[in-house]
Amino acid sequence: MSFSSLLHRCLAVAFIIATIAPEPAIAQDSDQGNWRFGVIESYDSPSHADRLGVGWTRVTFHWAEVQPDGVQSWTPGFTDEQIEAEIAAGRMVVGLLIGTPDWARAEDRLPQGLWAAHDDPANSWANYVRQAVSKYKGRIDHWIIWNEPDIRQGELAHTWDGSVADFAQLQRSAYLAAKEANPQAVIHLPAFTYWADYVAGSEQYMALLLDQILEDSQAMANNYYFDVATAHLYFQPGQIYDLLGLFTNIMRERGLQQPIWLVETNAPPLNDPDWLVPNWTLSVTQQEQAAFMPQALASALAAGAERIAVYKLVDTQDDRAANPEPFGLVRRGTSERPAFATYRLAVGYLSGALRAERERWDEIGQIRVDQEDQTTTVLFSRLPEWQSVDVTATDEKAQLVDMWGTKQIITPTTGIYTINLPPASCSQSIAEYCMIGGPNYYLVQSAEVLLPAATPSSTETPSSTETPFSTETPFSMDSPHPTVTVMPSVTTSKTIFPTLTATVAIPATVTPFAVTLTMAESPRPAASPSSPTGQVTIPDVNDSPDNVLPLALVGGGLVLIAGLGLILLRRK
């Protein structure tokens, strides 16, 4: 579940107030090859996860539910058969360890014996970690330790009652116990929200935690007690790029080289008839959620994320009471939201990424993803106006694909593809730009220079190599997604985009790790014919249901700022 979504709703609106004028800001195991992309809790509907073609998922082991009656009990919210089915389907399973049952809770509300040595039987948390890691060894080898400890006491999403030093001990105990139980285990830091600390005006929790860990004389010998960093970022593709860069720089400034994963992202809609959201703070329509998917994925790749997942696959019965908005790509009745289709297509077209670069972030979003023998450029307008973009041609023709899968072959003029992009519906703005851009397009062309063969990344090992898809081959929404294995490799460029405020530490340049339709169902746009002049006009697929909340509503939304705080912290 997403503990950070409500904070994002609150703080992103505060961000609207704080933003000043734009200025320069500041390995692999899936036999599908789509190992980078995942969806949370795929066991709720494996058939939908199969259709998405994702390579991994996350399951939660809440200690109080897993062992409600003591160490002899074991009752997770899923069965061994479900875990086995996920693995058989080619999806890597990541476990999340969190929570403290009453029987294991000390007077300070921390796990009993937390500060005892990890191999001391009195350390109840280490015992739980050891038992989980041992039980699932070889089936679940990635483990995230806790979730969003930066959410402060008194907030509804609060999960951690101790100090930063206490959490460092929790992480240390978990790492050492897990590695003893399974030397192949990959241990993650908890996900951080960024926004909790931004609201409080405090230093980022991630930085405080890492500083605590660096004080430990044994930390270096134990990889500083984590192998992967984790983030949860919602609603704004631009800030996905910025904040992944910020988290990465927090590590790099301390000499730490671990990769980072974006384990939760989404932009839940307010206008789905199955789940209308009357008290929304950030306006997102179903069309905009659909557009968000490729924008978020491409932004995360450009920022150096090794893996990315959408929270979540399916709205369950419990979600309606616990969550203020629908996060599922699939409704409770098993019908798919439009974002399901666009996420599925994005997984297919962005798989096999070797490098990624955000080439523009002004009135146009332009993110290039380099694959083994081709480049895929994600393009969209960031304003409620038509935009024209020129892309350098690397071949005599290219394939242009809209976000629903409609394809056309286009040709350049004097080495340039000129593409006209339809406006964003812009039901929510951030500073001078739309929070979520307009309809996305993939420009797929052969690579100018063939890239070297892929090699395994630092945290995964590919189980197979497959053939990349050709720009000449139509991508079928009903056929398996073609893929290749990858080596994370990202380069970045400094572009112009809205900054938070002069006091927020968003880096001017990002140094990634080692890289790397309508309220029901809107019709897919028809492809316009290829233009002999090389200029392509994309049909405007914005429809009236997605334009019911005009840009002017932003002003009304600002009135909510004074009362945001705890009012918006309604969450699961």
C-alpha distance (Angstrom), angle and dihedral (degrees) to the residues before:
residue distance angle dihedral
M1 . . .
S2 3.79 . .
F3 3.76 114.2 .
S4 3.82 91.5 174.6
S5 3.79 102.7 52.1
L6 3.79 96.3 89.4
L7 3.76 93.1 46.1
H8 3.77 87.6 53.5
R9 3.78 90.3 52.3
C10 3.78 90.4 51.2
L11 3.76 99.3 42.0
A12 3.74 97.9 40.3
V13 3.78 88.4 60.6
A14 3.78 89.9 47.5
F15 3.79 84.6 50.4
I16 3.81 89.5 59.7
I17 3.80 88.7 61.1
A18 3.79 95.7 41.9
T19 3.78 98.1 46.5
I20 3.77 116.1 106.5
A21 3.79 126.9 -158.4
P22 3.81 113.8 -56.7
E23 3.76 115.0 -87.3
P24 3.79 135.8 150.0
A25 3.76 103.1 -55.8
I26 2.98 120.2 -119.8
A27 31.01 93.6 -126.4
Q28 3.02 127.6 -15.6
D29 3.78 141.4 -131.3
S30 3.77 111.0 150.6
D31 3.77 112.9 108.1
Q32 3.80 86.3 -149.1
G33 3.80 90.6 65.8
N34 3.82 91.1 -131.9
W35 3.77 88.1 107.1
R36 3.80 94.6 138.2
F37 3.79 95.9 63.1
G38 3.78 127.7 68.7
V39 3.78 145.6 159.9
I40 3.79 127.7 -139.6
E41 3.82 118.3 -109.3
S42 3.78 97.6 1.4
Y43 3.81 89.8 169.5
D44 3.82 87.7 77.4
S45 3.82 88.4 73.3
P46 3.81 113.7 3.4
S47 3.80 92.2 177.2
H48 3.80 90.9 60.4
A49 3.80 90.8 46.0
D50 3.79 88.4 51.8
R51 3.80 90.0 52.8
L52 3.79 91.2 50.7
G53 3.80 90.3 53.9
V54 3.81 92.7 -140.6
G55 3.78 121.3 164.9
W56 3.80 103.4 -146.5
T57 3.77 147.4 20.4
R58 3.80 141.5 -169.3
V59 3.79 129.0 -126.1
T60 3.80 125.8 -170.1
F61 3.80 124.4 -129.9
H62 3.80 102.5 -165.2
W63 3.78 103.2 -168.0
A64 3.80 94.9 -145.2
E65 3.81 89.7 55.7
V66 3.80 97.1 38.8
Q67 3.81 95.0 49.7
P68 3.81 106.1 18.6
D69 3.81 93.8 151.8
G70 3.80 102.1 37.0
V71 3.77 140.6 -75.4
Q72 3.80 94.1 -45.9
S73 3.82 93.3 63.1
W74 3.80 125.3 80.5
T75 3.79 117.6 178.1
P76 3.82 112.6 150.0
G77 3.79 119.0 177.6
F78 3.80 92.3 -104.4
T79 3.78 136.1 43.3
D80 3.77 132.9 -110.6
E81 3.79 86.5 -115.1
Q82 3.78 90.5 59.2
I83 3.81 91.4 51.1
E84 3.79 90.6 48.5
A85 3.79 90.3 49.8
E86 3.80 91.4 52.9
I87 3.79 91.0 51.5
A88 3.80 91.7 45.9
A89 3.80 88.6 52.9
G90 3.81 89.5 57.3
R91 3.79 97.0 -105.4
M92 3.78 119.5 134.4
V93 3.81 111.5 -134.8
V94 3.80 120.1 -138.2
G95 3.80 118.7 -164.5
L96 3.80 125.0 -144.1
L97 3.82 115.0 -154.3
I98 3.79 115.3 -159.6
G99 3.79 144.7 137.4
T100 3.78 139.0 47.6
P101 3.82 124.3 -118.1
D102 3.77 117.5 -136.4
W103 3.80 92.5 -111.3
A104 3.83 90.4 58.8
R105 3.81 97.7 41.3
A106 3.80 119.9 108.6
E107 3.80 124.4 -149.1
D108 3.81 90.1 -92.4
R109 3.83 87.4 56.6
L110 3.79 91.7 -114.1
P111 3.82 123.5 118.6
Q112 3.78 111.3 -77.6
G113 3.78 113.3 -96.7
L114 3.80 93.6 9.9
W115 3.79 92.6 149.8
A116 3.79 93.8 48.2
A117 3.81 117.2 101.1
H118 3.79 114.6 -77.8
D119 3.81 90.6 -112.9
D120 3.80 94.3 47.5
P121 3.84 110.9 108.1
A122 3.80 87.4 -137.1
N123 3.84 90.8 68.3
S124 3.81 98.9 90.5
W125 3.81 94.4 -178.3
A126 3.79 93.4 53.4
N127 3.79 89.2 47.9
Y128 3.81 90.8 53.7
V129 3.79 93.1 47.7
R130 3.80 91.2 47.8
Q131 3.80 91.9 50.3
A132 3.82 93.7 48.8
V133 3.78 95.3 45.3
S134 3.81 92.0 46.1
K135 3.80 94.0 47.3
Y136 3.81 94.0 52.6
K137 3.81 99.5 33.1
G138 3.78 109.4 147.4
R139 3.81 91.7 14.5
I140 3.79 100.0 58.4
D141 3.79 113.0 22.8
H142 3.83 100.1 154.9
W143 3.81 116.5 76.4
I144 3.81 128.3 -177.4
I145 3.79 112.5 -154.4
W146 3.81 110.8 -136.1
N147 3.79 126.3 -42.2
E148 3.80 132.7 -96.8
P149 3.82 100.6 -24.8
D150 3.80 88.6 176.0
I151 3.83 91.4 78.6
R152 3.78 103.4 105.3
Q153 3.77 130.4 -125.7
G154 3.79 112.8 -87.5
E155 3.81 93.4 35.8
L156 3.77 117.6 110.5
A157 3.81 92.8 -124.5
H158 3.80 92.9 51.9
T159 3.83 113.6 133.0
W160 3.80 107.2 158.9
D161 3.82 122.6 67.5
G162 3.79 100.1 179.8
S163 3.78 136.4 80.0
V164 3.78 126.4 -92.9
A165 3.80 87.9 -98.4
D166 3.80 89.7 53.0
F167 3.78 90.2 52.4
A168 3.78 91.5 49.2
Q169 3.80 86.4 56.6
L170 3.82 90.8 48.5
Q171 3.82 89.8 52.3
R172 3.81 92.2 45.0
S173 3.80 94.0 49.9
A174 3.79 92.1 46.8
Y175 3.78 93.8 48.7
L176 3.80 95.3 49.1
A177 3.80 94.9 43.2
A178 3.81 92.6 46.6
K179 3.79 94.6 48.5
E180 3.79 91.0 50.8
A181 3.80 91.0 49.7
N182 3.81 93.2 44.9
P183 3.82 119.5 7.2
Q184 3.82 88.0 -164.1
A185 3.79 92.6 58.7
V186 3.81 116.4 123.2
I187 3.80 111.2 -147.1
H188 3.81 122.9 -154.9
L189 3.74 131.7 -158.6
P190 3.80 113.1 -121.6
A191 3.77 117.4 -90.7
F192 3.80 115.7 -96.1
T193 3.80 126.0 -149.0
Y194 3.84 101.0 -152.4
W195 3.80 88.6 -155.6
A196 3.79 97.6 75.4
D197 3.80 90.6 61.6
Y198 3.78 92.5 40.0
V199 3.79 90.6 56.8
A200 3.79 92.1 46.7
G201 3.80 92.2 46.7
S202 3.78 90.6 -126.9
E203 3.77 135.2 132.6
Q204 3.77 113.9 -84.0
Y205 3.81 112.6 -83.3
M206 3.78 90.2 -133.9
A207 3.81 90.7 59.8
L208 3.81 92.3 46.8
L209 3.80 91.6 49.2
L210 3.78 94.3 48.3
D211 3.80 90.5 48.8
Q212 3.80 88.7 54.1
I213 3.78 90.9 50.0
L214 3.81 92.4 48.0
E215 3.80 89.3 59.0
D216 3.81 89.1 64.0
S217 3.80 110.0 96.8
Q218 3.83 90.1 -150.0
A219 3.79 95.5 49.5
M220 3.79 97.2 93.0
A221 3.79 92.0 52.1
N222 3.81 88.5 53.8
N223 3.82 99.2 45.7
Y224 3.80 88.7 -102.3
Y225 3.80 89.1 -67.4
F226 3.79 96.9 -73.0
D227 3.79 139.0 73.2
V228 3.81 100.7 -169.8
A229 3.82 134.1 27.0
T230 3.80 119.4 -138.1
A231 3.81 135.3 -149.9
H232 3.82 138.0 -175.0
L233 3.82 113.0 -157.8
Y234 3.80 127.6 166.8
F235 3.81 145.1 -173.6
Q236 3.82 102.7 3.9
P237 3.82 121.7 73.8
G238 3.80 90.5 -168.0
Q239 3.76 93.2 55.9
I240 3.79 91.6 45.9
Y241 3.79 85.2 64.5
D242 3.81 94.2 42.4
L243 3.79 98.2 46.0
L244 3.78 96.7 42.7
G245 3.78 84.3 54.3
L246 3.79 90.7 49.4
F247 3.80 93.4 50.3
T248 3.79 90.9 46.0
N249 3.79 91.7 50.5
I250 3.81 90.6 50.1
M251 3.80 86.8 60.3
R252 3.79 96.6 41.1
E253 3.81 92.9 49.8
R254 3.81 86.6 59.4
G255 3.77 94.1 47.7
L256 3.81 94.4 -105.1
Q257 3.78 118.6 140.6
Q258 3.81 103.4 -174.1
P259 3.83 118.0 135.7
I260 3.79 123.5 -114.3
W261 3.80 130.6 -131.5
L262 3.80 128.3 -158.6
V263 3.79 96.2 -141.3
E264 3.81 97.9 173.9
T265 3.78 130.8 31.9
N266 3.80 136.5 144.7
A267 3.80 143.9 126.2
P268 3.83 105.8 -134.6
P269 3.81 115.5 -149.0
L270 3.79 127.3 -121.8
N271 3.81 98.7 -156.1
D272 3.79 105.8 59.6
P273 3.83 106.2 125.6
D274 3.79 88.6 -143.9
W275 3.81 89.8 61.1
L276 3.78 116.2 12.0
V277 3.82 115.4 -168.9
P278 3.81 109.7 -147.4
N279 3.80 97.7 175.8
W280 3.78 99.8 49.7
T281 3.77 121.1 157.0
L282 3.80 101.3 -173.0
S283 3.77 112.2 40.3
V284 3.79 113.3 -130.7
T285 3.80 122.8 162.5
Q286 3.78 125.3 -160.4
Q287 3.80 89.9 -103.4
E288 3.79 90.4 52.6
Q289 3.79 92.5 48.1
A290 3.79 86.9 53.5
A291 3.82 90.8 50.9
F292 3.80 90.9 46.1
M293 3.80 93.8 64.5
P294 3.83 101.0 70.1
Q295 3.81 91.1 33.9
A296 3.80 91.8 54.6
L297 3.79 94.8 43.8
A298 3.79 94.1 48.3
S299 3.82 91.7 45.3
A300 3.80 91.6 51.2
L301 3.80 91.9 48.8
A302 3.81 90.6 50.1
A303 3.82 89.5 51.8
G304 3.80 91.4 53.3
A305 3.80 102.6 -102.0
E306 3.78 109.7 165.3
R307 3.81 94.1 -158.0
I308 3.81 134.5 11.5
A309 3.80 132.4 -165.1
V310 3.78 136.5 -176.6
Y311 3.79 119.5 -130.8
K312 2.97 105.5 -111.5
L313 3.80 148.9 7.2
V314 3.81 104.2 -163.5
D315 3.80 136.9 15.1
T316 3.79 104.6 -123.3
Q317 3.79 127.2 -158.5
D318 3.80 91.8 -102.2
D319 3.80 92.6 52.6
R320 3.80 93.8 70.0
A321 3.80 91.9 62.4
A322 3.79 95.8 38.0
N323 3.81 105.7 40.1
P324 3.81 128.4 57.7
E325 3.80 92.9 -145.3
P326 3.82 140.1 21.9
F327 3.79 114.1 -91.0
G328 3.79 98.5 170.7
L329 3.77 121.5 110.2
V330 3.80 82.6 -151.2
R331 3.80 123.9 49.9
R332 3.79 123.1 -128.1
G333 3.78 89.0 -99.6
T334 3.83 89.0 57.5
S335 3.82 94.7 -110.9
E336 3.79 113.2 135.3
R337 3.78 123.4 -116.9
P338 3.82 115.8 -133.4
A339 3.82 89.1 -103.7
F340 3.79 89.2 65.8
A341 3.81 90.4 65.5
T342 3.81 94.8 45.6
Y343 3.80 93.2 46.5
R344 3.78 89.6 49.9
L345 3.79 91.8 51.6
A346 3.81 92.2 45.1
V347 3.80 90.8 53.6
G348 3.78 89.0 54.1
Y349 3.79 97.5 46.3
L350 3.81 98.2 40.1
S351 3.78 98.8 42.5
G352 3.77 116.2 110.5
A353 3.82 91.9 39.8
L354 3.79 112.7 171.9
R355 3.80 98.4 170.0
A356 3.76 136.3 -1.9
E357 3.78 134.6 -164.8
R358 3.78 133.3 -173.4
E359 3.79 98.7 -135.3
R360 3.82 97.9 176.9
W361 3.78 134.9 15.3
D362 3.77 107.3 167.7
E363 3.79 123.4 84.7
I364 3.80 85.9 -22.5
G365 3.76 130.1 49.2
Q366 3.79 109.8 -143.6
I367 3.80 121.0 171.5
R368 3.79 121.7 171.2
V369 3.79 119.8 -153.5
D370 3.80 116.0 -165.1
Q371 3.78 116.0 -148.6
E372 3.77 131.3 179.7
D373 3.80 98.5 -76.2
Q374 3.79 104.1 -3.4
T375 3.78 144.0 40.7
T376 3.78 125.3 -128.8
T377 3.79 115.5 -159.0
V378 3.80 118.4 -162.6
L379 3.82 111.0 -147.8
F380 3.82 133.3 -175.2
S381 3.78 141.9 145.5
R382 3.80 116.7 -105.8
L383 3.79 94.1 -162.3
P384 3.83 134.2 63.6
E385 3.81 87.7 -108.0
W386 3.78 136.6 80.5
Q387 3.79 113.4 -90.9
S388 3.78 132.2 -164.6
V389 3.78 120.9 -145.5
D390 3.80 131.2 -171.9
V391 3.79 118.7 -149.3
T392 3.79 122.7 -172.4
A393 3.79 112.0 -115.0
T394 3.78 120.0 -128.0
D395 3.80 94.6 -178.4
E396 3.79 140.1 25.6
K397 3.78 92.3 -99.3
A398 3.79 140.0 14.4
Q399 3.77 139.7 -168.3
L400 3.81 118.0 -111.9
V401 3.80 114.6 -160.9
D402 3.79 127.4 -177.3
M403 3.80 120.8 -141.6
W404 3.82 91.4 -94.9
G405 3.80 93.8 55.0
T406 3.82 101.7 -100.2
K407 3.81 107.4 147.4
Q408 3.78 138.6 -161.3
I409 3.79 134.6 172.5
I410 3.81 113.3 -124.5
T411 3.78 134.4 -173.6
P412 3.81 129.4 -146.1
T413 3.78 131.0 -121.7
T414 3.80 115.5 -135.0
G415 3.79 90.1 -17.4
I416 3.82 96.3 -49.7
Y417 3.79 133.8 106.5
T418 3.81 109.5 -151.2
I419 3.78 112.5 -162.1
N420 3.80 127.0 -177.8
L421 3.79 111.6 -145.4
P422 3.81 122.5 -155.2
P423 3.80 119.7 -122.0
A424 3.77 125.9 -89.7
S425 3.79 114.6 -110.1
C426 3.81 85.4 -131.1
S427 3.79 100.9 -162.5
Q428 3.81 86.2 163.9
S429 3.79 126.4 32.5
I430 3.78 130.3 -162.0
A431 3.80 110.6 -156.6
E432 3.82 106.5 -49.4
Y433 3.79 96.7 -18.6
C434 3.77 138.5 67.8
M435 3.79 112.4 -97.4
I436 3.81 89.8 -132.3
G437 3.77 119.6 28.5
G438 3.77 128.3 -127.2
P439 3.80 129.6 -89.7
N440 3.80 111.3 -36.1
Y441 3.77 128.6 -127.4
Y442 3.78 131.4 -166.2
L443 3.79 117.0 -144.2
V444 3.81 105.6 -162.2
Q445 3.78 118.7 -169.5
S446 3.77 138.0 151.7
A447 3.76 116.9 -83.2
E448 3.78 117.8 -97.7
V449 3.78 89.7 -138.2
L450 3.78 121.1 21.2
L451 3.78 110.6 -117.2
P452 3.82 123.5 -131.2
A453 3.77 119.5 -93.7
A454 3.78 114.1 -82.2
T455 3.78 121.8 -98.7
P456 3.80 128.1 -166.5
S457 3.79 119.6 -80.4
S458 3.76 122.9 -124.4
T459 3.79 97.3 -94.8
E460 3.80 105.8 34.6
T461 3.78 141.3 43.3
P462 3.81 119.8 -145.7
S463 3.76 115.5 -123.8
S464 3.79 94.8 -158.3
T465 3.79 144.8 1.5
E466 3.77 121.1 -129.6
T467 3.77 136.8 -171.7
P468 3.81 118.8 -90.8
F469 3.77 117.4 -122.9
S470 3.78 119.4 -105.6
T471 3.77 124.8 -120.8
E472 3.81 85.6 -127.3
T473 3.81 94.6 58.0
P474 3.80 116.8 86.6
F475 3.78 112.6 -122.3
S476 3.78 107.6 -127.6
M477 3.76 118.7 -151.5
D478 3.80 87.1 -149.4
S479 3.79 99.3 49.0
P480 3.81 131.2 75.0
H481 3.78 114.6 -80.7
P482 3.81 113.2 -109.0
T483 3.80 113.7 -127.2
V484 3.79 148.1 169.3
T485 3.79 133.9 -155.5
V486 3.79 119.5 -99.7
M487 3.75 151.2 -149.8
P488 3.82 111.0 -146.7
S489 3.78 108.3 -119.0
V490 3.78 123.8 155.4
T491 3.75 132.1 176.1
T492 3.77 120.6 -170.6
S493 3.74 137.4 -155.3
K494 3.77 131.4 -153.4
T495 3.79 109.8 -113.9
I496 3.78 137.8 168.0
F497 3.79 117.2 -96.1
P498 3.79 137.0 140.3
T499 3.76 114.2 -71.2
L500 3.80 124.9 -147.1
T501 3.77 101.8 -126.9
A502 3.75 135.0 -49.8
T503 3.81 89.2 -96.9
V504 3.80 99.2 53.5
A505 3.77 113.9 95.3
I506 3.79 100.9 -129.9
P507 3.82 105.4 150.7
A508 3.79 119.1 -118.1
T509 3.77 90.3 -137.2
V510 3.75 125.6 27.0
T511 3.77 120.6 -135.7
P512 3.79 104.9 -163.7
F513 3.79 121.8 -160.8
A514 3.76 114.4 -94.3
V515 3.68 101.5 -40.9
T516 1.99 165.4 -72.9
L517 33.06 146.3 55.9
T518 3.20 140.2 32.2
M519 3.80 121.4 -82.6
A520 3.79 87.3 -61.1
E521 3.77 112.0 17.0
S522 3.77 123.4 -41.1
P523 3.79 119.6 -148.2
R524 3.76 118.4 -103.7
P525 3.80 112.9 -109.5
A526 3.76 119.5 -109.0
A527 3.78 117.2 -116.0
S528 3.77 117.0 -106.9
P529 3.80 115.3 -132.5
S530 3.77 120.5 -95.3
S531 3.78 112.3 -91.2
P532 3.79 117.4 -128.4
T533 3.76 88.6 -144.0
G534 3.79 93.5 58.9
Q535 3.80 94.2 -114.0
V536 3.78 115.2 122.2
T537 3.80 125.2 -164.7
I538 3.78 113.2 -158.4
P539 3.80 116.9 -145.0
D540 3.79 113.3 -110.1
V541 3.80 105.4 -113.5
N542 3.79 96.3 178.3
D543 3.78 107.8 121.9
S544 3.78 132.7 -161.7
P545 3.84 97.4 -104.3
D546 3.79 88.6 60.6
N547 3.77 92.9 49.0
V548 3.78 96.7 54.6
L549 3.79 90.5 105.1
P550 3.80 107.2 57.7
L551 3.75 125.3 -157.6
A552 3.78 89.9 -102.4
L553 3.79 89.8 71.8
V554 3.77 88.6 75.9
G555 3.78 89.5 77.2
G556 3.77 90.3 55.3
G557 3.78 90.0 48.6
L558 3.78 90.6 58.2
V559 3.78 90.1 66.7
L560 3.79 87.2 68.8
I561 3.79 94.3 63.0
A562 3.79 97.5 90.8
G563 3.77 91.4 55.4
L564 3.79 100.6 38.7
G565 3.81 102.2 100.0
L566 3.77 113.5 88.5
I567 3.80 93.7 -3.7
L568 3.79 89.0 73.0
L569 3.76 95.4 44.0
R570 3.80 92.6 88.1
R571 3.74 104.0 132.1
K572 3.72 148.2 132.6
